């Protein structure tokens, strides 16, 4: 989405108020370089320097001071009016844009979205499903869902699912033909379905752990994919062993089309986390989604 003069002005006012590009970016949920670029665009628009920059300080030029005095109060008043209006509106409207990995569908999105839409019929929901790590700021999204180690440190993180394990799994037919691995080193003689990380293009090493011992195993086999659900289906078809989040194969484990092996080496992760930039205001739609998801997924059932 192209920046408008009002967008540029809001960034300028934030920098002027904080006297810092970094703190302004933190408030707005964007990078320092994006803040600097936006200010330069505004300076080009008005035909002069608005800020004086040194390695240690940021100060207003005469032109910048005049702009802040004339435009700053009006902008703050407009933002305050919007915030006041949002507080007065009982019915949530707008658009909620999320990016989620495939493993987040069964655990979070599919249980929550139908009820969310029922409770908030005037919110339009857009869900982008990809295992690639997405920069939610540059792509205009409200929030993302990922494992916590995949989330940048400067993001707000809220847990939305219980903890779960990653399992090595295989079909009964495959295990009958090739045998069942009982030790991690047995994987070297098995046909394994490899996984290539969509964000980096690098092969993923299967992670196993027992107690304090942690292993990362480079597996080999006839097939490599960047799609976990395809790996699951190929494992059911007997192509090889797979490595996948337990919620994604829960139905297969129940109906016997897949079996878990090396379970005493299965690592556990703390769950899936919703993440969004540090900023003063999250949208009402995002707040409502978070509240409903945590209520549905993390509240213990009553006895």
C-alpha positions as CSV (number, residue, x, y, z in Angstrom):
1,X,0.0,0.0,0.0
2,X,1.4,3.4,-1.0
3,X,2.2,5.9,1.7
4,X,0.0,9.0,1.8
5,X,1.0,12.4,3.1
6,X,-0.9,11.6,6.3
7,X,1.1,8.4,6.8
8,X,4.3,10.3,6.3
9,X,3.2,13.0,8.7
10,X,2.3,10.5,11.4
11,X,5.8,9.0,11.2
12,X,7.4,12.5,11.3
13,X,5.4,13.5,14.4
14,X,6.4,10.2,16.1
15,X,10.1,10.9,15.4
16,X,9.7,14.5,16.6
17,X,8.0,13.5,19.8
18,X,10.5,10.8,20.7
19,X,13.6,12.6,19.2
20,X,14.6,9.1,18.0
21,X,14.0,7.1,14.8
22,X,14.4,3.8,16.7
23,X,11.8,4.6,19.4
24,X,9.4,6.0,16.8
25,X,9.8,2.7,14.8
26,X,9.1,0.7,18.0
27,X,5.9,2.6,18.6
28,X,4.7,2.3,15.0
29,X,5.7,-1.3,14.7
30,X,8.1,-0.8,11.7
31,X,11.9,-0.9,11.3
32,X,14.2,2.1,11.9
33,X,15.2,2.1,8.2
34,X,11.5,2.3,7.2
35,X,11.0,5.3,9.5
36,X,14.0,7.0,8.0
37,X,12.9,6.4,4.5
38,X,9.4,7.7,5.2
39,X,10.8,10.9,6.7
40,X,13.0,11.4,3.6
41,X,9.9,11.0,1.4
42,X,8.1,13.7,3.4
43,X,11.1,16.0,3.1
44,X,11.1,15.5,-0.6
45,X,7.4,16.3,-0.7
46,X,7.8,19.6,1.2
47,X,11.1,20.5,-0.4
48,X,13.4,20.9,2.6
49,X,14.9,19.2,5.6
50,X,12.6,18.7,8.6
51,X,15.0,16.9,10.9
52,X,18.7,17.5,11.7
53,X,20.4,14.1,12.3
54,X,23.7,13.3,14.0
55,X,25.0,10.0,15.3
56,X,23.8,10.9,18.8
57,X,20.7,13.1,18.4
58,X,17.7,14.1,16.3
59,X,16.4,17.6,16.3
60,X,13.9,19.7,14.4
61,X,15.0,22.2,11.8
62,X,13.1,25.5,11.5
63,X,10.9,24.0,8.8
64,X,10.3,20.9,10.9
65,X,9.4,23.0,13.9
66,X,6.8,25.0,11.9
67,X,5.3,21.8,10.4
68,X,5.1,20.2,13.9
69,X,3.4,23.3,15.4
70,X,0.9,23.6,12.6
71,X,0.1,19.9,11.8
72,X,1.0,18.1,15.0
73,X,-2.0,19.1,17.1
74,X,-4.5,18.4,14.3
75,X,-3.0,14.9,13.7
76,X,-3.1,14.1,17.4
77,X,-6.7,15.3,17.6
78,X,-7.7,13.1,14.6
79,X,-6.0,10.0,16.0
80,X,-7.7,10.7,19.4
81,X,-11.1,11.0,17.6
82,X,-10.5,7.6,15.9
83,X,-9.6,6.0,19.2
84,X,-12.6,7.5,20.9
85,X,-14.9,6.3,18.1
86,X,-13.4,2.8,18.3
87,X,-14.2,2.7,22.0
88,X,-17.8,3.8,21.4
89,X,-18.5,1.2,18.7
90,X,-19.7,-2.0,20.4
91,X,-19.9,-4.0,17.1
92,X,-16.5,-4.9,15.8
93,X,-15.9,-4.3,12.1
94,X,-13.0,-4.3,9.6
95,X,-10.6,-6.9,8.2
96,X,-8.4,-9.4,10.1
97,X,-5.5,-10.6,8.0
98,X,-3.5,-13.5,9.4
99,X,-0.6,-15.7,8.1
100,X,-0.4,-19.2,9.5
101,X,1.6,-22.4,8.8
102,X,-0.1,-25.6,7.8
103,X,0.3,-27.0,11.3
104,X,-1.7,-24.1,12.7
105,X,-4.9,-25.0,10.7
106,X,-6.1,-28.0,12.8
107,X,-4.7,-26.7,16.1
108,X,-5.9,-23.1,16.0
109,X,-7.5,-21.8,12.8
110,X,-10.1,-24.4,12.0
111,X,-11.5,-24.6,15.6
112,X,-11.6,-20.8,16.2
113,X,-12.5,-19.2,12.8
114,X,-16.1,-20.5,12.5
115,X,-17.1,-19.3,16.0
116,X,-15.2,-16.0,15.5
117,X,-17.2,-15.3,12.3
118,X,-20.4,-16.2,14.0
119,X,-19.7,-13.8,16.9
120,X,-18.3,-11.0,14.7
121,X,-20.2,-11.2,11.4
122,X,-19.0,-7.8,10.2
123,X,-15.3,-8.7,10.4
124,X,-13.8,-9.9,7.1
125,X,-11.2,-12.6,7.8
126,X,-8.3,-13.3,5.4
127,X,-6.1,-16.3,6.2
128,X,-2.9,-16.9,4.2
129,X,-1.5,-20.4,4.7
130,X,2.2,-20.8,4.1
131,X,5.1,-22.5,5.9
132,X,7.3,-19.6,4.7
133,X,8.1,-17.0,7.4
134,X,6.3,-13.8,6.5
135,X,7.1,-10.2,7.4
136,X,3.7,-9.2,8.5
137,X,4.6,-5.5,8.5
138,X,5.8,-5.2,4.9
139,X,2.9,-7.5,3.7
140,X,0.2,-5.5,5.4
141,X,-1.0,-8.3,7.8
142,X,-2.3,-7.9,11.3
143,X,-0.6,-11.0,12.9
144,X,1.0,-14.3,12.2
145,X,1.1,-17.7,13.9
146,X,4.4,-19.6,14.3
147,X,6.5,-21.6,16.7
148,X,8.1,-19.2,19.1
149,X,11.7,-19.8,17.9
150,X,10.6,-18.6,14.4
151,X,9.4,-15.2,15.7
152,X,11.5,-12.1,15.7
153,X,12.4,-10.9,19.2
154,X,10.8,-7.4,18.8
155,X,7.3,-8.9,18.3
156,X,4.5,-9.3,20.9
157,X,4.0,-13.1,21.4
158,X,0.8,-14.7,22.7
159,X,0.5,-18.5,23.1
160,X,-2.6,-19.8,21.4
161,X,-2.2,-23.6,21.6
162,X,-1.1,-26.2,24.1
163,X,2.4,-27.7,23.8
164,X,2.8,-30.6,21.4
165,X,5.5,-33.0,20.1
166,X,7.2,-33.6,16.8
167,X,7.0,-37.3,15.9
168,X,8.8,-39.7,13.5
169,X,6.0,-41.6,11.9
170,X,5.5,-44.4,9.3
171,X,2.8,-46.4,7.8
172,X,2.2,-50.0,9.0
173,X,3.1,-51.3,5.5
174,X,6.4,-49.4,5.5
175,X,7.4,-50.6,9.0
176,X,6.5,-54.2,8.1
177,X,8.8,-54.0,5.0
178,X,11.7,-52.0,6.4
179,X,11.4,-52.7,10.2
180,X,10.9,-50.3,13.1
181,X,13.7,-48.0,14.1
182,X,14.4,-48.3,17.8
183,X,17.4,-45.9,18.1
184,X,18.1,-42.6,16.3
185,X,21.1,-44.0,14.5
186,X,18.7,-46.6,12.8
187,X,17.3,-43.7,10.7
188,X,20.5,-43.9,8.6
189,X,19.3,-47.1,7.0
190,X,15.7,-46.0,6.5
191,X,13.9,-44.2,3.6
192,X,13.0,-40.8,5.1
193,X,11.0,-38.0,3.5
194,X,13.1,-34.9,3.7
195,X,11.8,-31.4,4.4
196,X,13.2,-28.2,2.9
197,X,12.5,-25.1,4.8
198,X,10.4,-22.7,2.6
199,X,12.0,-19.5,4.0
200,X,15.6,-20.6,3.5
201,X,15.6,-23.4,1.0
202,X,17.8,-25.4,3.3
203,X,17.2,-29.1,4.2
204,X,15.8,-29.5,7.7
205,X,17.6,-31.8,10.1
206,X,15.2,-33.9,12.2
207,X,15.5,-32.9,15.9
208,X,15.3,-35.6,18.5
209,X,15.9,-35.3,22.3
210,X,15.8,-37.5,25.4
211,X,16.6,-35.9,28.7
212,X,19.4,-33.5,28.2
213,X,20.6,-35.2,25.0
214,X,19.7,-33.4,21.8
215,X,20.3,-34.7,18.2
216,X,20.0,-33.1,14.8
217,X,19.9,-35.8,12.1
218,X,20.4,-35.3,8.4
219,X,18.1,-37.9,6.8
220,X,18.1,-39.4,3.3
221,X,15.4,-40.8,1.1
222,X,13.5,-40.8,-2.2
223,X,11.5,-37.6,-1.6
224,X,12.0,-34.1,-0.4
225,X,9.2,-31.5,0.1
226,X,8.5,-28.1,1.6
227,X,4.9,-29.0,2.5
228,X,4.2,-30.8,5.7
229,X,0.8,-32.0,4.7
230,X,2.2,-33.6,1.6
231,X,4.8,-35.3,3.7
232,X,2.0,-36.7,5.9
233,X,0.1,-38.1,2.9
234,X,3.3,-39.6,1.4
235,X,4.0,-41.3,4.7
236,X,0.5,-42.8,4.8
237,X,1.2,-44.0,1.2
238,X,4.3,-45.9,2.5
239,X,6.9,-43.8,0.7
240,X,9.0,-43.4,3.8
241,X,9.3,-42.2,7.4
242,X,8.1,-38.6,8.0
243,X,8.8,-36.1,10.8
244,X,5.8,-34.0,11.6
245,X,3.9,-32.1,14.4
246,X,1.7,-34.5,16.4
247,X,-1.6,-32.5,15.9
248,X,-1.2,-32.9,12.1
249,X,-1.2,-36.7,12.3
250,X,-3.5,-37.2,15.3
251,X,-6.3,-38.7,13.1
252,X,-3.8,-41.0,11.4
253,X,-2.5,-42.2,14.7
254,X,-6.1,-42.9,15.9
255,X,-7.1,-44.8,12.9
256,X,-3.9,-46.7,12.5
257,X,-2.8,-45.4,9.1
258,X,0.3,-44.1,10.7
259,X,2.4,-45.2,13.7
260,X,4.8,-43.2,15.8
261,X,8.3,-44.5,16.3
262,X,11.2,-43.4,18.5
263,X,8.6,-41.7,20.8
264,X,11.0,-41.6,23.7
265,X,13.1,-39.2,21.5
266,X,10.1,-37.0,20.5
267,X,10.9,-33.3,21.3
268,X,8.2,-31.1,22.7
269,X,7.5,-27.5,21.8
270,X,5.6,-25.0,23.9
271,X,2.9,-24.5,21.3
272,X,2.0,-22.0,18.5
273,X,2.2,-18.3,19.2
274,X,0.4,-15.4,17.7
275,X,2.8,-12.5,17.0
276,X,2.4,-8.9,15.9
277,X,4.5,-5.7,16.2
278,X,4.9,-3.8,19.4
279,X,2.6,-0.8,19.0
280,X,0.2,1.2,21.0
281,X,-3.0,-0.2,19.6
282,X,-3.9,-3.6,18.2
283,X,-7.1,-3.6,16.1
284,X,-10.4,-4.5,17.9
285,X,-10.7,-7.5,15.5
286,X,-7.3,-8.8,16.5
287,X,-8.0,-8.3,20.2
288,X,-11.3,-10.2,19.8
289,X,-9.7,-13.1,17.9
290,X,-6.9,-13.4,20.5
291,X,-9.4,-13.4,23.4
292,X,-11.6,-16.1,21.7
293,X,-8.7,-18.3,20.7
294,X,-7.2,-18.3,24.2
295,X,-10.6,-19.0,25.7
296,X,-11.3,-21.9,23.4
297,X,-7.9,-23.5,23.2
298,X,-6.2,-22.8,26.5
299,X,-9.0,-22.8,29.1
300,X,-9.0,-26.1,31.0
301,X,-12.3,-28.0,30.6
302,X,-14.6,-28.0,33.6
303,X,-14.7,-31.2,35.6
